[in-house]
Amino acid sequence: MPWVIWVVAASFYSYEFFVRVSPSVMVADLMRNFRVDAEAIGTLSALYYYAYAMLQIPVGAMLDNYGIRRLLFFAALSVALGNVLLAATHKFWVAEISRVLMGVGSAFSFVGCLKLAANWFPQRQFAFLVGLTNMVGVLGAIGAEAPLAYAFHRFGWHMTLWSMGIIGSLLALLISLVIRDNPQFIGCLACCPKKSTQEHDFWEGFKYIIRCRRNWLVALYGGLMVAPVSAFTELWSVPFFTQVHHFSNIAAAGLSSLMFLGIAVGGPVHTYLSGKIHRRKPILWVGTIGALVCLSFLLYVNFTSIVLAEVTLFLFGFFISSMLLVFALNVEMHATWANGIVIGFTNTFVMLGGTVFQPLVGLVLDQLWQGEMQGNVQVFSAHAYRIALSLTILSLVGALCVLKFIRETYCQQGSD
């Protein structure tokens, strides 16, 4: 039963990840349909992250108070409605509302899945389940690259978005039928984690978390690590590969999917190895440096071999996925009663990378635009893309600086 429940919850996370990444393969369509520039498209995509990030801390308390199954049901419907609105409108302000609805619903997916994992599985399996959950989620992102690009080409982006809305509605129904909040709901207490004997309300927990400097460092590191994924992989990578390396839209999306494949493989590997060596930071050091080297190669080197590009893209995703350990790090620094708020706090900063860097890259692209148009869509030079995406390199350098000040937990649960 724990695995069945986890699979359904993780499927919703995979679906919302699919929706999150989908703008990367329809940048040109969105710019043409709404007659807007790159900064506006970056802002439209980032609205998802604004809504997602702002809700992360309240989501933990809401899941505790109103039930995981109930909220995940309405969350899936919200994401589905967002897709339907985007498919049906030609007004940019309605499109912005649709992305907010997607972000609001998606805000419950990852935290909800992790809370179900905490309720149904032993504590020692939590870090591994974080990696496994991310792997399933990233499979959705892979589907949002080449397969989604093909669907747009074959059926049109309006029909494809309508289909995505229908899938979300069916997933909401499955959540309602299958998910149960904890083992007590079916009379099985064998997997139920021990509860704290001391009760804590939301505001007490919130003040407890934000006063801890260690939480801020870990969360900031997570946000800086995710920024390249949000700004490059989830939005600007397909336009970058089509313009700079002259790939077709479908081929560029296929290349981008290799990054997500690397993330899918790397997440469970990093969390498993970290548990085996009882250390978090060595894995984070290797992952951050490896991601920095790979991303630098992707942005500044002209590929002479498609195979070399594919391998580098996969390795970038593999190394960047080490950041998943930030959730285990912050959870381990405190007593178990604070898990929900800690996860929400950490995920807030993780998602802030997208809110800042997606529109920022678009803004720099607009500043470097030389006036070239193709089919009512702005065309940017290779130089402009490399300059704008250099912001993601600076983000990884910042992550390395922050990592130096993060304390090792040795995979031990704290009690403070």
N, C-alpha and C positions, 0 to 999 in steps of 0.2 A: 504493500500500500504506500509506503513512503516514496518509493521510486515512481509509482504511477502518478502520484500527486506532483512530485517534482518535475516529471516530464511535461505535464500539462502546463505548469507554471513557467517552465523554461521555454516552452513553445510560444507562449505569449511574449516572452522576452525576445525570442528570435523574430517574431512578427514585428514587434516595435522597432527592432534593430533594422529590419528590412525597410520599414517606413522611414526611419531616421536617415538612412544612407541614400534613399531613392532620388533626392534632388541632384546627386552627382551625375546621373546619366540623362537628366533632362534640363540641364542648365540652359542650353540653346532654346529648347522649346518654351521654357518659362520666360526667358528674356523676350522671345518673339511674341508670345501670347499676351503678355502684360506690358510690353514695350517699356522695359526698365533696363537699367545698367547693372554692372557687376556688383557694385556696392549694395544695390537693392536686393539682388538675388542672395548675396551673402547675409544680409539682414533677415530676409525671408527664411532662409534655412536656419539661422541662429535663433529665431523666435522659438523654435522647438526647444533649444537648449535653455533659453531664459525661463520658459515655463517649467521645464524639467528640473533645472537646478534650484529654482526658488521653492519648489515643493518638497525637496528631498528630506529636510529635517521634519516638517510637519507630517510627512507621509508615514514615518515610523510610528508616531503617536496615533495617527488615524488608523493604521493597521491594527494597533493594539486595542483601540477603543471600539472600532466599528466592524472588525472582522476582516480577515484577509480575503476570503472567498467573495464576500459581497463587494468589496472595493475593487478587486481585480476584475469582476464582472463589469462594473460600470466603467472601469478604466479601458477595457478592451472595446467597449461600445464607443467611448470617446475617440479613440484612435481611428476606429472604423468611420465614424461620422466626419472626422477631419479629412480623410481620403475622399469621401463622397463630395464634400464641399469643394475641395480643390479641383475635383473633376468637373464639377457643375458650373463653376464661376468663370467669368472673364474680368472680374474686378479685383484689383490687387489687394484692396483692404480685406476682401472676403478670403483671399488666399492667405493673408496674414493670420486671420482668425482660425483658418483651418490648421495651420502649423502650430498655433497655440494649443488647439484642442488635441492635436497629436502629442505634443509635449506634456500636457496635463495628464493624459491617459498613460503615456509611457513612463511617467515618473513613478508609478506604482509597480512596474514590472520587475526590475532588478531587486529592489529592496524587498518586495513581496516574496519573490522566489527565495531570497536568502533567509528571510524570516521563516518561511516554511521549512527550509533546510535545517535551520536552528531548532525548530520545534520537533521535527521528525527524525533527525539523525544525531548521533553522538557528537559531542563537541570536537573530538579529535579529527573528525572528517570535514570540519567546516571549511578550512582553507582549500582542501581539494575540491569541495563542491562549488566554491567560488570560481575556481578555474574551469570546472566542468560546465557550470552555468554560462560562463562567458563563451566557452567553446560553442555551445548550442546557439547562443545569441549571435555569434559571429557567422554561423552558417546562414543565418538570415541575411547578414550583410553581403555574403558571397552571392546569394540569390538576387540581391539588389544591384549587382553589377552586370555581368554579361547576360544572364538570363532575362533580367528586367529590360536591358537595352534591346534585346531581341524582341521582347513582348511589345515594347514601344514601337519598334520598327514594323512589326507584323500587324498589330491591332490598333496602334495609336495610343497616345498617353492618356486620353480621356477614358477610353474603355478599360485600359489596364488599371487605372485608379479606381474606377467603379468596382472592378473585380477584387481589388485589395480591400475595399470597404466591406464587400460581402464576406470575404474570408475572415475579417475581424469580427463581424457579427456572429459567425458560426463558432469562432473561438470563444467568444463570450458565453455562448450557450454551453460549450464543453466545460468551461471553468465552473459554471454554476452546477453542472451535474456531477463533476468528479472531485473538485478540490474540497478538502476539509481543513479547518484551521490548525488542529492539533489532534493527537491520538485520542483524547477524551471524547471527541465527537463520534468515534466508532467503538468506544469501550475498550480500547487497547492502550495500556499505559507502559508497555515495555520499552518503547523508544522515547518516551517523554522526558525531556531534560529536567533536571531539578530546578525548581524555582527558588529565587531568593526569598529568604524569610522576611526581608525588609521591603516594604512597598515604597516606590518612589514615583512622584507625579512628573508630568512632562517638563514643567518649568524648572523643577529641581534638577532633573537630568540635563536639561539644556544649559543651565548655568554651570553645572559641573563640567560639561564637555568644553564649552567655549573658554573657560578659565585655564584650560590645560594647554600650555605652549606646545607640547609634543604633538597634540592633535593637529594643530595648525600647520606644523612643519610637514607632517606626513600627508595631509590633505593637499597642501600647496604643491608638494612634489608630484602627487597624483595628477593634479590639474595640468602641470607643466608637461608631464609625460603624454597626456591624452591630447593636448593641443595639436600636435602634428597629425594625429589620427583624424581629428575633427576637421581641421583646416585643409589638410592635403588629401587623405584617403577618402573622407566622407563627402567632399564637395569639389575640390579643385583638381584632383588627380586626372580625371577623365579629360577635361579641357586641356590640361597640361600635356598629356601624352598625345592628344590629337593635334595640337598646335605645334609643340616643340619637336615631337618625333614623327608626326604625320601618320599616326595610326588612325584607323577608322574608329567610329564611336564604340562599336561592339568590341573591337580588338582592345581598345584602351580600357574598356570596362572589364574585359577578361584579365588584363594585366593587374588592374586594381584589385580584383578578387583574390589574386595571389597573396596580397598583403593580409587580407582577412583570413585566408587559409593558414598563413603563418601565425596569426593571432590565435586561431582555433586550436592549432597544434601546440603552440607555446604556452597557453594558459595552464592546462593541466600539467604539462612538463615542469614548468617553473614551480608551481605550488607543490607538486610531488617531491621534486628535488629539495626544495626548501625544508619540507618536513623531514626528509631523510637526514639532512645535515644539521637540522635544528638551528638554522640560521636564516634570516631574511635578507640582510643587507648584501652579502656577497652576490646573491642572485640579482639584486637590484643594480649593483655596480656593473656587472657584466651586461645586463640588459640595456642599461642606459647608454653605456659606451658603444655597444654594438649597434643600437638603433641610430645613434648619432653618426657613426661611420657609414652605415647603409643609406641613410637619408641624404647625407652629403654627396654620396656617389650618384644617387638618383637625380638630384637636382642639378649638379654641376658637370657631370660627365656625359658626353655624347655616346650612346650605346653603339658598339661595333658588333655586338652579338645579342640577339633577342633572348637567347638562353641565359646569358649573363644578367640581363635585365630581370628576367623572371626569377632567377635565384636570389638576386639582391632584394627584390620586392618581397619574396617569401621570408627572407632573413630579417628584413626590417619589421615585418609583422611579428615574427617569432620573438625578437628581442624586446619590442615595445610591450608585448603582453606581460612581461615581468612586473609591470606596474600593478597588476591585480593583487600583488602581495600587500599593497597599502591597506586593503580592507582587513586582512589578517593582522597586520601590525597595529592598527588603531584599536581593533577589537581586543587584542591581547594586552593592551596597555591598561585595561580597566576591568572592573567586575562585570559579570555577565548581565546584570540587570540593566546596564547601559548600552547593550548591543545595538538595539534598534536605532537609538539616537546617534550613536557613533557611526553606524553604517550610513545613515542619512546625511550626517555632517560631512563625512568623507566624500560621498558621492556628489554632494553639492559642488565641491571644489573640482572634482574630476570632470563634471559636466561644464564648469565655467570655462574650460579651455575652448570649447566650441563657441560659446557666446561671445568671446573676445576675438578669437583669431579668425573665424570665418568671415565676418564683415570687415575685419581689419585688412585681411589679404585682398578682399574685393576693393576696398578703398584705395590701397596702394596700386592695384591694377588700373583703376580709373585714373589715378594721377599720372600713370605712365602710358596711358592710351594715346596713340598717335593719330586717331581719327579714322582708322580703317573699319569698314563695315562689310558684312557679308550676310545677305538675307535678313536685313534689319537687326542683326546681332553684332555686338562689338567683337572685334578680333584683336587679340593682344599678342605682342611679339614674344619670342622666346626669352629675350632679355627681361621683359616686364615680369613674366612668370617667375623667373629665377630670383629676381630681386624681391618680389612680393613674398614668395614662399621661403625666402631666407629667414623670415620671422619664426618659422618653425624650428630652424636650426638654433636660433637664439633661445627658444623655449627649452630645448634639450640641454643646452649649456647651463641654463638656469636650474634645471632639475638636478644636474650633477652637483652644483654648488649647494643646493638645499640638502641633498642626500648626505653630505658630510656631517650635518648636524643632527641627523635622525638617530635615535637610540635603538640598539638591537634589543629584541624581546626574547630571543632564544626559544621562540615558539611556546612560551609559557604564559598562561592566563594570569593577568594582574588581579589584584584584589582591592586597589585603592579607589 
